[in-house]
Amino acid sequence: MNDLLRIRSLSKHYDGFDLKDVDLTVPAGSVVGFVGSNGAGKTTTIKAALGLIFPDAGSIELFGQSAGAHANAKAVKRAKQRIGVVLDACSFPEEMTVGAVGALMSCSYDAWSPADFEQRLAQFELPKDRAVKDLSRGMGMKLSLACALSHNPDLLILDEATAGLDPLARDEALDILRAYMRDERHGILMSSHITSDLEKIADYVVCIDAGRVVFSVEKDAITDLAGVAHCRASDFERIEASGFFAPGELRYLRHPYGIDVLAPDRFAFAENFGNVALDRADIDSYLALMLKGEIR
């Protein structure tokens, strides 16, 4: 499987914040969800991948080619032609019309297709004479997505692109992304706080916290395999003493009403502790236990 984006040991220092040894890969044919709290380092990582900032250490490869500060400029330019980007806000000049945005983009991408852009505008019901400043948030996202898709990119990078959209608009955006992913040469890196969206489309989930990657797993390992056990104090003591969890692998959160335990394999957990209430994990509950939980 070819890697469209490969980041290794990425580090960047700012006053008050350090991105440290970040590894992240987007294989062809996959959607990688990138999660973490505000200020965790997601946007810094994405900016480095796009060449908007230069890291202090580490390497970035786009489509197998080095994209670092000392990489061949022509090779990096060719690689960036193969990337579509959608940010959390429409970034085009406010006075421009939708049609003028298309004309601007045609000067930026060698593979720009006016026909594809026109088709996207019709699909998204975007009037060409509408000014960017008069677009709703949802329409602005659709314009950004139309631009990102109209030059036949192999990699989409979405940084909180669906934030603030209503559920109907988010579902429409996900349908567009699913259609894009029918081509197995394509890939998506999708930063989002809306983990329910990632549960619907992601293949992998990478979590970053305080500038460091906390986990990188297949999404199905969370939603299909993991569970959250809801324990009384006596249950927790029995689970801890059982040897079911190796030292350092028991993650738990205390609540006023009990203790939640992360079960990486809920089926094996249920076989051993059948009288303990156990729910299927989702990305939110998995994140809470991985980021806020205690470890024994």
ZAGUDO-832940 format. One record per residue (C-alpha): residue in three letters; x, y, z. Coordinates in steps of 0.5 Angstrom, whole numbers. Layout:
// residues N
GUBA ALA X Y Z
...
//
This chain:
// residues 296
GUBA MET 0 0 0
GUBA ASN 3 7 -2
GUBA ASP 3 12 3
GUBA LEU 1 19 1
GUBA LEU 3 23 7
GUBA ARG 9 20 12
GUBA ILE 11 24 18
GUBA ARG 16 22 22
GUBA SER 19 25 29
GUBA LEU 16 32 27
GUBA SER 18 37 32
GUBA LYS 17 44 33
GUBA HIS 18 49 38
GUBA TYR 14 55 40
GUBA ASP 14 59 47
GUBA GLY 9 55 51
GUBA PHE 8 49 46
GUBA ASP 12 44 44
GUBA LEU 10 39 38
GUBA LYS 15 33 39
GUBA ASP 16 27 35
GUBA VAL 10 26 32
GUBA ASP 9 20 27
GUBA LEU 3 20 22
GUBA THR 2 16 16
GUBA VAL -4 17 11
GUBA PRO -4 11 6
GUBA ALA -7 11 0
GUBA GLY -15 8 0
GUBA SER -15 10 7
GUBA VAL -19 16 11
GUBA VAL -15 18 18
GUBA GLY -18 22 23
GUBA PHE -14 26 27
GUBA VAL -17 28 34
GUBA GLY -14 32 40
GUBA SER -17 38 44
GUBA ASN -16 45 42
GUBA GLY -8 47 42
GUBA ALA -6 40 42
GUBA GLY -2 40 36
GUBA LYS -7 38 30
GUBA THR -6 45 26
GUBA THR 1 45 27
GUBA THR 2 38 24
GUBA ILE -2 40 18
GUBA LYS 1 47 17
GUBA ALA 8 43 17
GUBA ALA 5 38 12
GUBA LEU 3 43 7
GUBA GLY 10 47 8
GUBA LEU 6 53 11
GUBA ILE 11 52 17
GUBA PHE 18 49 17
GUBA PRO 19 44 23
GUBA ASP 25 44 27
GUBA ALA 26 36 27
GUBA GLY 23 30 23
GUBA SER 21 29 16
GUBA ILE 15 30 12
GUBA GLU 14 26 5
GUBA LEU 9 27 0
GUBA PHE 7 21 -5
GUBA GLY 14 18 -3
GUBA GLN 18 25 -4
GUBA SER 21 29 1
GUBA ALA 18 35 3
GUBA GLY 22 38 8
GUBA ALA 26 45 8
GUBA HIS 31 42 4
GUBA ALA 27 38 -1
GUBA ASN 27 40 -9
GUBA ALA 23 46 -10
GUBA LYS 20 43 -16
GUBA ALA 18 36 -13
GUBA VAL 15 39 -8
GUBA LYS 11 44 -12
GUBA ARG 9 38 -16
GUBA ALA 7 34 -10
GUBA LYS 2 40 -7
GUBA GLN -1 40 -14
GUBA ARG -4 33 -12
GUBA ILE -7 36 -5
GUBA GLY -14 39 -4
GUBA VAL -15 43 3
GUBA VAL -21 45 6
GUBA LEU -20 49 13
GUBA ASP -25 51 18
GUBA ALA -27 57 15
GUBA CYS -28 60 8
GUBA SER -21 63 6
GUBA PHE -23 67 0
GUBA PRO -23 74 -1
GUBA GLU -30 76 1
GUBA GLU -31 81 -4
GUBA MET -30 75 -10
GUBA THR -36 72 -13
GUBA VAL -36 64 -13
GUBA GLY -35 64 -20
GUBA ALA -29 69 -19
GUBA VAL -26 64 -14
GUBA GLY -26 59 -19
GUBA ALA -22 63 -24
GUBA LEU -17 64 -19
GUBA MET -16 57 -17
GUBA SER -15 56 -25
GUBA CYS -9 60 -24
GUBA SER -7 56 -18
GUBA TYR -7 48 -21
GUBA ASP -5 45 -27
GUBA ALA -10 40 -27
GUBA TRP -16 45 -25
GUBA SER -22 43 -29
GUBA PRO -27 48 -30
GUBA ALA -32 43 -32
GUBA ASP -32 39 -25
GUBA PHE -32 46 -22
GUBA GLU -39 48 -25
GUBA GLN -41 41 -24
GUBA ARG -40 42 -16
GUBA LEU -43 48 -16
GUBA ALA -49 45 -19
GUBA GLN -49 39 -14
GUBA PHE -48 44 -8
GUBA GLU -53 49 -11
GUBA LEU -48 55 -11
GUBA PRO -50 61 -15
GUBA LYS -44 63 -19
GUBA ASP -46 71 -18
GUBA ARG -46 70 -10
GUBA ALA -41 74 -6
GUBA VAL -36 70 -1
GUBA LYS -39 75 4
GUBA ASP -46 73 3
GUBA LEU -45 65 4
GUBA SER -47 62 10
GUBA ARG -42 57 13
GUBA GLY -45 51 10
GUBA MET -44 54 3
GUBA GLY -37 57 5
GUBA MET -35 50 6
GUBA LYS -38 47 0
GUBA LEU -35 52 -4
GUBA SER -28 50 -1
GUBA LEU -30 43 -2
GUBA ALA -31 44 -9
GUBA CYS -25 48 -10
GUBA ALA -21 42 -7
GUBA LEU -24 37 -11
GUBA SER -24 40 -18
GUBA HIS -17 39 -19
GUBA ASN -17 32 -19
GUBA PRO -13 31 -12
GUBA ASP -10 25 -9
GUBA LEU -10 27 -2
GUBA LEU -15 31 2
GUBA ILE -13 35 8
GUBA LEU -19 37 12
GUBA ASP -18 41 18
GUBA GLU -24 42 22
GUBA ALA -28 43 16
GUBA THR -35 40 18
GUBA ALA -34 44 25
GUBA GLY -40 49 26
GUBA LEU -45 45 20
GUBA ASP -51 43 22
GUBA PRO -52 35 22
GUBA LEU -56 35 15
GUBA ALA -50 39 12
GUBA ARG -45 35 15
GUBA ASP -48 28 13
GUBA GLU -48 31 6
GUBA ALA -41 33 6
GUBA LEU -39 26 9
GUBA ASP -43 23 3
GUBA ILE -38 27 -2
GUBA LEU -32 25 2
GUBA ARG -35 17 1
GUBA ALA -36 18 -7
GUBA TYR -28 21 -7
GUBA MET -26 15 -3
GUBA ARG -29 10 -8
GUBA ASP -22 11 -12
GUBA GLU -17 7 -8
GUBA ARG -11 12 -10
GUBA HIS -14 17 -6
GUBA GLY -13 19 2
GUBA ILE -16 24 7
GUBA LEU -13 27 13
GUBA MET -19 29 17
GUBA SER -18 33 23
GUBA SER -25 34 27
GUBA HIS -28 35 34
GUBA ILE -34 31 32
GUBA THR -32 24 33
GUBA SER -39 22 30
GUBA ASP -37 24 23
GUBA LEU -30 20 24
GUBA GLU -34 14 26
GUBA LYS -38 14 20
GUBA ILE -32 15 15
GUBA ALA -25 14 18
GUBA ASP -21 8 18
GUBA TYR -15 10 23
GUBA VAL -15 15 29
GUBA VAL -9 18 31
GUBA CYS -10 22 37
GUBA ILE -5 28 39
GUBA ASP -5 31 46
GUBA ALA 0 37 49
GUBA GLY 4 36 42
GUBA ARG 5 28 43
GUBA VAL 2 23 39
GUBA VAL -2 19 45
GUBA PHE -5 13 40
GUBA SER -5 11 33
GUBA VAL -10 5 32
GUBA GLU -15 3 27
GUBA LYS -22 6 28
GUBA ASP -25 -1 28
GUBA ALA -21 -3 34
GUBA ILE -24 2 38
GUBA THR -32 2 35
GUBA ASP -32 -6 34
GUBA LEU -27 -9 39
GUBA ALA -26 -4 45
GUBA GLY -31 -3 51
GUBA VAL -32 1 57
GUBA ALA -34 -3 64
GUBA HIS -38 1 69
GUBA CYS -35 -2 76
GUBA ARG -37 -1 83
GUBA ALA -31 -1 88
GUBA SER -31 -8 89
GUBA ASP -31 -10 82
GUBA PHE -25 -5 80
GUBA GLU -21 -9 86
GUBA ARG -23 -16 83
GUBA ILE -21 -14 76
GUBA GLU -14 -10 78
GUBA ALA -13 -17 82
GUBA SER -15 -22 77
GUBA GLY -8 -21 73
GUBA PHE -13 -20 66
GUBA PHE -9 -13 65
GUBA ALA -2 -13 65
GUBA PRO 2 -8 69
GUBA GLY 1 -1 66
GUBA GLU -5 -3 62
GUBA LEU -11 -2 66
GUBA ARG -14 5 64
GUBA TYR -20 8 69
GUBA LEU -24 14 71
GUBA ARG -27 15 77
GUBA HIS -34 18 78
GUBA PRO -38 20 84
GUBA TYR -42 14 82
GUBA GLY -37 9 80
GUBA ILE -31 7 76
GUBA ASP -30 6 68
GUBA VAL -25 2 66
GUBA LEU -23 1 58
GUBA ALA -23 -6 56
GUBA PRO -19 -6 49
GUBA ASP -23 -13 48
GUBA ARG -30 -13 51
GUBA PHE -31 -20 49
GUBA ALA -25 -23 52
GUBA PHE -27 -18 58
GUBA ALA -34 -20 58
GUBA GLU -32 -28 59
GUBA ASN -28 -26 65
GUBA PHE -32 -21 68
GUBA GLY -39 -23 66
GUBA ASN -43 -19 72
GUBA VAL -40 -12 70
GUBA ALA -44 -8 66
GUBA LEU -40 -7 59
GUBA ASP -42 -2 54
GUBA ARG -39 -2 47
GUBA ALA -34 4 46
GUBA ASP -34 10 42
GUBA ILE -29 15 40
GUBA ASP -31 20 45
GUBA SER -31 15 51
GUBA TYR -24 12 48
GUBA LEU -21 19 48
GUBA ALA -23 20 55
GUBA LEU -20 14 58
GUBA MET -14 15 54
GUBA LEU -13 22 56
GUBA LYS -16 23 62
GUBA GLY -16 16 65
GUBA GLU -11 14 71
GUBA ILE -6 8 69
GUBA ARG -5 2 74
//
